[in-house]
């Protein structure tokens, strides 16, 4: 394994995306495009961080079906280490099926992620030494609550969390104090705090509640309203970069990867992190794939372009 690396513990699946050419007709067949690519919140974050130049070890499980072998090959091609992952015999790999509207914004998704239940505390215990020698560990909430509890109690390096969805965020909620960094979206932050977020002031109130619960760094992704970064010293709102949306799926994962990348490079300025996350999200929104062709050079170009324009 590499000398310095990040660990991601979470889901890997095959994404199947349907994109109608025109405004979709409900309960009918629509002409459009169907695209397939490797996905999963954990894998997407891992691939984004790797593309940004920091080595990542992805701890996950996948099946021995066609999708599993495709994902294994793609991880190898993209430089994501599966050394501590496990291919499970006679199991189907996870699949995420989603349909967008004609603008690329997601209408509906269906995920089959039950293979992630095999990431048990016993499975993680065998890999704990590997995790605790990493620069940091990112957890996605596709894991079971038992697995999240094990990591919360036993990981000694900074622990970062992506709640994934409102339903899955409930698995993280009891263990917030164990997390160094949390990146919820608006709805997930409302779940964690009970605060209805309609304004930036509401987001700041929610962020303070999470900080008071023990989280050291909070980044609330606000979609079209940008991102709010907060720690016990400062709160800062950064507006989104103007961009043409091709596909909204994956922007949140790219944002989390940008936060991880900043942490791996000891960038602690909320302003700088906010700009980097919005540049990364902009690149993701402009890409038809769940993981954009992101590089440090493209990130710098986007930052320079937007900041000079302002």
N, C-alpha and C positions, 0 to 999 in steps of 0.2 A: 504494500500500500504506500501511497505518497507520503512525504514527510509531514506536510500540512494539508489538512482537508476538512471539509464540512460533512456532516452526516445528515441525511434526510430519512426520516422514518415515516412511511405512508403508502399511499396507493399508487398503483400503475395499472393503466387499462388501455384498451383500444378505443379511441374516439371515432365515432361515425357521425358525420355532420351532413344534414340536408339543408341546402340553401336555395329557396325558391327564386326564380328569375323575376317574378312580379309579386305584387301583394298577395300573400297566401290565402287560399280558399280553405276554410275549415271543413273537415269531414269530406275532403275530396283529394284527388291526386293533383300534384302541382309539378309543372315543368321546372327544372332547375339543375343543380349540381349536387352530387353526393361525394364527399371526400372522407378518406380514412387516414388517421395518423395516430401515433402513439401519444397517450395522454395520461390523465390521473394527476391530481393536485401535487402529490409528492414527486412524481416523475417530472412534471412540468417545471416545478421549482428547481429540482436537481439539474435538469437540462439547461434551464436559463442561467443558473449560476456557473455551470461548466462552460457554457458559451461565453460568459463574461470573464473566463480565464482562471477560475478558482476550482480546484479538484473537489469532486463530490462522490461520496459513497452512498448509494441508495439502498436502504434496508427495506425490502418489500417481499411479496410473494406473487407468483404468477403461475399459470397452468402450463401443461405440456401439450396444449393444442396449437393450432396454426398461429393464432394471435400471440401466444406466449413466445414462440420462436421468432416471430416478427419483432416483438418488443425487445427480446434479448439481442437480436441483431442490431436494432436501432440504437440501443443503449451503448453497445460496443462502438458503433459508428460515431456516436455523439460524445464519446469519452466519459460516459457515466458509469462508474464502477458498480457491478452487481456481485462483487466478491462475497458480500455478506447477505445477499438476497437468496431466496430459495425458490426453485421451480418445483411445483407440487405435481406429482404424478396423478393421472386420471382426474384432474380438476380443470374446469373451464377457467380461462383468464377473465379478469374483470373487463366489462364493456360499458361505455358511456355513449348513449345515443341521444342526439339533440337536433332540434330543428330551429332555424333562425327565421326572421322575417326577411323581406327583400333588402333591408338596410344592413343586415348582418347581426342585428340584435337578437338574442336568444328568445324564442317563444316558449319552448318546453323541452325538458330533458328527462331521460330515464336512465338511472344507473344501476348496474348489477355489480356490487362491490363486496359481496358476501365472502369472497375468498380472503379478504383482509382480516376476517375473524381468526385466521390461522396465525396472525401475528400476536401471539399470546405472551404473557409475562415469561413463560419458560423459554419461548423462542428468543425473546429480547435478552434474557439473562445470559444466554450463550454468546451474545454480541455486545454485552455491556462494556467490556474492557475496550473494545474497538470504538464504541460511542464516546467513552470518557477520555479518549486520547485525541479526539477531534477538536477543531477550533470552536465549534458550536454544534448544536443538534436542533434541527427543525422537525416539528411534529405536525402532521395533518390529521384532522379529526375523522378520517376514514377508519382510524384505529378504534378498537373497542375501548370502553371506559376503563376496563381492567388493565389494558396495555398502557393507556395514558397515565393511569395511577402509578403503574410500575415505573415508568419513565420519570414522572414527577418526583417520586421518592428516591430514585437511585442514580439519576444522571447528575454529574458534578460539573459539567461544562454548561455555558449559557444555553438555556432551553427557549426556543422560539416556537410560536404556535400559529398556524393558520386554521381558523375554525371551520372552513369549507362551506357550511350551510347552517341555517338556523337549527334544523333538526340535529345535525351532528355536533354543533357547538355546545349542546347540552352536556356532552361527554367531557368537555374541557372545564366547564363552569366550576365544578367543585375544587379544582386544582389551580385556580388562577394565581395564587400566591407563589407557586413553584416556577412560574414563567418569567424569564428575563424580558421577553418581548412578545407582544400580542398584536396581531393585525386583523381585527374584525372589520366587516363592512358595517354600514349603517344599521341594518336589521340585527346583525349579530351583537353589535354593541348595545342595542336596545334590550336584547335578551339578557346580556350580562349585567346590566345596570338598572333596568326598569325605567330608563329615561327615554321618552319619545324624542327622536332627533329630527327636528324640522329646520333648525338653524345651526350656524357655526357655534353659537353660544351653548346650544343644547349639546353639541358634540364635545365641547370643552367640559361641560358638567359631567357627561358620561365618562370621559377620559379620566377625570379626577377621581371618580368613584373606583375605576379599575386600578389606578395608581394606589389609592388608599387600601385596596384589597391585596396589594403586594406586588403587582406587576411593575417592573422598573421602567419599561418603555412601551408606550401605546401608540399605534398608528391606525387611526380609523379611516378606512377607505370610503370616501363619500361620492364615488362615481363622478357624475358631471360637475360636482362641487369640489373635486380635488381630494386632498388628504389632510388630516389633522395629525400632527405629531406632538407627543407630550411625554415629558418626564417630570420628576419632582422639581426641576429647576425652571422649566419653560414649557409653554404651549405655543404652537405655531401652525397656522393654516397656510397651505400652498395650493393655489388654484391649478386646475388642469391645463395642459398644453392643448392648444387648438389643433384638432386633427380630424381627418376623414375616417369614419368608422367603416371598416370592412368586415370585421368579426370581433364581437365583444368577448367571446369565450377565450379565457386565458389571460386577460389583462390583470386580474387579481393575483394570479400565480406569478406573473412577471413582476408585479409590485412587491410581492413577498420576497422574490429572488433578489430584487434590487436592495431591499432592506438587509437581507442576509449578506449580500456582496459588500455593502457598506460596512457592516459589522466585521466581516472578515478582514477588511482593510483598515479597521480602527477609525472609520469616519464617524464622528459622534455629533456633528453639527446638525441640528434639526432642519435648518434651512437647506443645507447641502443634501441631506437625505431626502427631503421633500422634493427638491428639484430632480434628483436622480430617479425617484420612484415615478414621477410624472413623465419623465422622458422615456422610461422603460414602458410604462403603460401606454404611452402614445405609439411607440413602436409596435407593441402588441396589437393595439386596435387597428393599425394599418395593415396587419398581416392576415391572410386567410387561414393561417395555421394557428393551433393552440399555443405553440412555442414559436416566436418570431426568429428571424435570422439576426439575433441581437449579438453585438460585440461591443467591447469597450470603445472602439473607434466610432461606431454608429451612435452609441450613447453620448459620447462627447459631441458629435456633430449635431445631434438633436438638441442637446443642452445649449450649445453655442448659437444655433439658429434661433431658438426661442428667446434666450436671454438677450441677444443682440437686438431682436425685434422689439423687445420691451424696454 
